[in-house]
Amino acid sequence: MVPEIIYLQMSFNIKNYIKENFGGSPSKLIVIRKMLLYGISVKGKKLYCNDVEIPYKSLAIACNVDQRVVKSAVISITSDPVLDRIFRKMESTMNLKEVATQMGLGVLVITAYDPNEPGIIASVSKVISDFGMNIRQIIVDDPESFEEPKLYIITENPLPGTILPKIKELKNVKSITLF
């Protein structure tokens, strides 16, 4: 078992840790990144999307690699105490951004000038709240995984166009799209 302090230090640099451990194997790195992207966990050398088992072959096809690469990545994960701890607890979650408008919900997409600057979610949430609207879901692209990460805010109802100038005034808002 990895001492807690080491684990906490590693969690701040997990992308570098994964790159260090799998950088010599681009195919394994692709598999690990796909697993992180979709929240695929590893339990007892089996892959899961929450409680649904995922065959190695399915992940291999999605990653365009041989299923032996997936098996090797899983063995590497379960052999490493830091990665094993992370991937054992990984979970997938519902993502409404692509179906929100069909469900009668609102979708606001924001790109920030600096996605690492704190406070953009709080300031946008405040504006939405001031308009009397409720937020149903917030999805944020990981700035380390996406070239131009986006903030997706799903609201209970479509947002009025009059909200756009208020959000555009906020510090760090580069662009806005309203659906």
C-alpha positions as a Python dict, from the first residue, in 0.01 Angstrom:
ca = {
    (1, 'M'): (0, 0, 0),
    (2, 'V'): (130, 347, -89),
    (3, 'P'): (161, 579, 212),
    (4, 'E'): (-118, 840, 208),
    (5, 'I'): (121, 1137, 180),
    (6, 'I'): (288, 989, -129),
    (7, 'Y'): (-52, 918, -283),
    (8, 'L'): (-165, 1277, -223),
    (9, 'Q'): (152, 1414, -383),
    (10, 'M'): (104, 1183, -681),
    (11, 'S'): (-256, 1289, -731),
    (12, 'F'): (-141, 1639, -820),
    (13, 'N'): (82, 1503, -1095),
    (14, 'I'): (-114, 1203, -1218),
    (15, 'K'): (-79, 1301, -1583),
    (16, 'N'): (300, 1312, -1549),
    (17, 'Y'): (296, 989, -1348),
    (18, 'I'): (103, 811, -1623),
    (19, 'K'): (328, 958, -1891),
    (20, 'E'): (639, 841, -1699),
    (21, 'N'): (499, 490, -1657),
    (22, 'F'): (352, 447, -2006),
    (23, 'G'): (548, 696, -2218),
    (24, 'G'): (759, 415, -2359),
    (25, 'S'): (446, 243, -2486),
    (26, 'P'): (233, 478, -2696),
    (27, 'S'): (-34, 210, -2741),
    (28, 'K'): (-73, 157, -2366),
    (29, 'L'): (-84, 533, -2317),
    (30, 'I'): (-375, 553, -2562),
    (31, 'V'): (-560, 284, -2364),
    (32, 'I'): (-498, 456, -2029),
    (33, 'R'): (-615, 793, -2163),
    (34, 'K'): (-931, 639, -2309),
    (35, 'M'): (-1001, 471, -1975),
    (36, 'L'): (-965, 802, -1795),
    (37, 'L'): (-1178, 983, -2052),
    (38, 'Y'): (-1468, 740, -2013),
    (39, 'G'): (-1426, 659, -1644),
    (40, 'I'): (-1346, 293, -1702),
    (41, 'S'): (-1244, 117, -1382),
    (42, 'V'): (-1033, -192, -1322),
    (43, 'K'): (-1147, -446, -1065),
    (44, 'G'): (-981, -784, -1042),
    (45, 'K'): (-822, -743, -1386),
    (46, 'K'): (-1164, -678, -1540),
    (47, 'L'): (-1280, -351, -1697),
    (48, 'Y'): (-1602, -182, -1592),
    (49, 'C'): (-1819, 112, -1682),
    (50, 'N'): (-1966, 141, -1331),
    (51, 'D'): (-2121, -208, -1285),
    (52, 'V'): (-2117, -308, -1653),
    (53, 'E'): (-1822, -525, -1755),
    (54, 'I'): (-1637, -406, -2067),
    (55, 'P'): (-1457, -673, -2273),
    (56, 'Y'): (-1091, -605, -2352),
    (57, 'K'): (-1176, -642, -2719),
    (58, 'S'): (-1428, -355, -2705),
    (59, 'L'): (-1176, -116, -2552),
    (60, 'A'): (-908, -237, -2796),
    (61, 'I'): (-1134, -157, -3092),
    (62, 'A'): (-1214, 188, -2950),
    (63, 'C'): (-840, 256, -2907),
    (64, 'N'): (-741, 96, -3239),
    (65, 'V'): (-497, -137, -3064),
    (66, 'D'): (-464, -513, -3019),
    (67, 'Q'): (-651, -648, -2717),
    (68, 'R'): (-319, -777, -2578),
    (69, 'V'): (-223, -410, -2532),
    (70, 'V'): (-535, -359, -2322),
    (71, 'K'): (-455, -668, -2115),
    (72, 'S'): (-99, -545, -2063),
    (73, 'A'): (-223, -200, -1958),
    (74, 'V'): (-461, -359, -1708),
    (75, 'I'): (-180, -571, -1563),
    (76, 'S'): (37, -258, -1536),
    (77, 'I'): (-244, -72, -1359),
    (78, 'T'): (-316, -349, -1109),
    (79, 'S'): (57, -392, -1039),
    (80, 'D'): (103, -25, -951),
    (81, 'P'): (-41, 76, -609),
    (82, 'V'): (-105, 438, -715),
    (83, 'L'): (-279, 352, -1042),
    (84, 'D'): (-462, 56, -891),
    (85, 'R'): (-609, 280, -623),
    (86, 'I'): (-725, 535, -883),
    (87, 'F'): (-866, 293, -1138),
    (88, 'R'): (-1043, 79, -876),
    (89, 'K'): (-1252, 382, -778),
    (90, 'M'): (-1307, 528, -1125),
    (91, 'E'): (-1673, 591, -1217),
    (92, 'S'): (-1860, 700, -1525),
    (93, 'T'): (-2131, 962, -1504),
    (94, 'M'): (-2423, 1074, -1716),
    (95, 'N'): (-2335, 1354, -1956),
    (96, 'L'): (-2632, 1556, -2083),
    (97, 'K'): (-2447, 1803, -2309),
    (98, 'E'): (-2533, 1628, -2639),
    (99, 'V'): (-2898, 1556, -2556),
    (100, 'A'): (-2994, 1853, -2339),
    (101, 'T'): (-3174, 2051, -2609),
    (102, 'Q'): (-3379, 1744, -2709),
    (103, 'M'): (-3481, 1717, -2343),
    (104, 'G'): (-3592, 2081, -2325),
    (105, 'L'): (-3289, 2185, -2122),
    (106, 'G'): (-3058, 2478, -2188),
    (107, 'V'): (-2692, 2447, -2284),
    (108, 'L'): (-2430, 2716, -2236),
    (109, 'V'): (-2078, 2651, -2366),
    (110, 'I'): (-1796, 2875, -2247),
    (111, 'T'): (-1432, 2893, -2346),
    (112, 'A'): (-1199, 3073, -2106),
    (113, 'Y'): (-889, 3275, -2185),
    (114, 'D'): (-714, 3087, -1905),
    (115, 'P'): (-891, 2762, -1811),
    (116, 'N'): (-667, 2720, -1506),
    (117, 'E'): (-776, 3048, -1349),
    (118, 'P'): (-1016, 2986, -1061),
    (119, 'G'): (-1362, 3140, -1032),
    (120, 'I'): (-1522, 3108, -1375),
    (121, 'I'): (-1778, 2847, -1265),
    (122, 'A'): (-1871, 3053, -960),
    (123, 'S'): (-1913, 3376, -1156),
    (124, 'V'): (-2117, 3217, -1437),
    (125, 'S'): (-2331, 3030, -1183),
    (126, 'K'): (-2404, 3358, -1006),
    (127, 'V'): (-2525, 3521, -1329),
    (128, 'I'): (-2748, 3222, -1407),
    (129, 'S'): (-2886, 3231, -1053),
    (130, 'D'): (-2953, 3606, -1083),
    (131, 'F'): (-3172, 3523, -1386),
    (132, 'G'): (-3373, 3283, -1166),
    (133, 'M'): (-3250, 2974, -1349),
    (134, 'N'): (-3138, 2641, -1199),
    (135, 'I'): (-2831, 2451, -1311),
    (136, 'R'): (-2885, 2083, -1379),
    (137, 'Q'): (-2528, 1981, -1466),
    (138, 'I'): (-2182, 2131, -1512),
    (139, 'I'): (-1921, 1955, -1724),
    (140, 'V'): (-1568, 2084, -1756),
    (141, 'D'): (-1309, 1955, -2002),
    (142, 'D'): (-978, 1882, -1831),
    (143, 'P'): (-731, 2157, -1931),
    (144, 'E'): (-451, 1900, -1937),
    (145, 'S'): (-638, 1670, -2176),
    (146, 'F'): (-801, 1917, -2417),
    (147, 'E'): (-627, 2179, -2630),
    (148, 'E'): (-913, 2426, -2587),
    (149, 'P'): (-1117, 2304, -2289),
    (150, 'K'): (-1477, 2409, -2257),
    (151, 'L'): (-1720, 2460, -1972),
    (152, 'Y'): (-2067, 2317, -2038),
    (153, 'I'): (-2352, 2433, -1819),
    (154, 'I'): (-2683, 2252, -1855),
    (155, 'T'): (-2982, 2442, -1715),
    (156, 'E'): (-3335, 2328, -1629),
    (157, 'N'): (-3475, 2550, -1903),
    (158, 'P'): (-3326, 2717, -2208),
    (159, 'L'): (-3148, 3038, -2111),
    (160, 'P'): (-3271, 3372, -2248),
    (161, 'G'): (-3047, 3549, -2498),
    (162, 'T'): (-3037, 3848, -2263),
    (163, 'I'): (-2802, 3652, -2037),
    (164, 'L'): (-2520, 3652, -2294),
    (165, 'P'): (-2400, 4012, -2242),
    (166, 'K'): (-2385, 3955, -1865),
    (167, 'I'): (-2173, 3645, -1905),
    (168, 'K'): (-1954, 3803, -2174),
    (169, 'E'): (-1869, 4082, -1925),
    (170, 'L'): (-1719, 3831, -1684),
    (171, 'K'): (-1345, 3815, -1642),
    (172, 'N'): (-1178, 3530, -1832),
    (173, 'V'): (-1472, 3455, -2068),
    (174, 'K'): (-1330, 3421, -2419),
    (175, 'S'): (-1637, 3291, -2604),
    (176, 'I'): (-1995, 3182, -2537),
    (177, 'T'): (-2235, 2961, -2728),
    (178, 'L'): (-2596, 2924, -2622),
    (179, 'F'): (-2817, 2633, -2735),
}
